[in-house]
Amino acid sequence: MALEEDAPWGDITSQALIPAAARVTAELVAREPGALCGEDVFIAAMSLTDAGIATRFEVHDGEQFAHGDVLATVEGPARAVLQAERVALNFVQRLCGIATLTAKYVAEAVGTKARIADTRKTTPGLRVLERYAVRCGGGTNHRFSLSDAVLAKDNHLAILGAGLQEAIGRARAVLPHTTHFEVEVDSLDQIEEALAAGVDTIMLDNFSTGELRAGVAKIAGRALVEASGGITLERIREIAATGVDIISVGALTHSVRALDLGLDIRARAS
């Protein structure tokens, strides 16, 4: 879809300027350090444009690289390489941006039991790729979709107009026993009711560091504890130190900056 969007009737610039028989060698070069993600997507963008393009990666998904490193070499018909260039770069730059940012969050939590997890705040249609990028950065995935687990949030409970324990009880009566139940709470007072409902995970939403620590102590291992809301890189260390099990970070995917990578032509043969 991305290739068709970018060149619905071909690349008229390359067709007009570049001889049909011209071949090139190009290098994917890092213009800043980071973590790689997206090699298969980059290769696919090239090969789906022209099966005659050969791409070889020197750095692989999940590996770190430095400024100036050659990440991959591309060889093939010049017109096709130029046509595929932007789509291939758009994917790999965004995915590397996610993996690189995730790795920074994960590094801040080292030495604690906290796992860094993504959220459903992903680019529509690209969730599979973006959540794979989170794993390349050392993070973990939250539920993939609304179909995967129960996560009762404040709006659900507001619509129900019922107590948390009653609502969860009704849900458990109609869903398989294997279904994971998570409940979002926004105050320490709601924790006991959530525990009484037998939930598997309690999300402490927009809690201060002190409140997180008190929440962990109150839950005392009776459910997994997730911290969410207003999570920044600067706060990760102190949040992880409270003893939470999971820290979910929407910023990993919803506002990440694409990494600066470039495709540079190194050799031409006609």
PyMOL commands that set and color helices and strands:
alter all, ss='L'
color gray80, all
select helices_A, chain A and resi 2-6+12-17+39-49+78-108+127-136+154-160+164-174+188-196+209-219+233-240+251-254
alter helices_A, ss='H'
color red, helices_A
select strands_A, chain A and resi 23-30+34-35+54-57+64-65+70-77+115-117+150-152+181-185+201-205+224-228+246-248+261-269
alter strands_A, ss='S'
color yellow, strands_A
deselect
rebuild
show_as cartoon
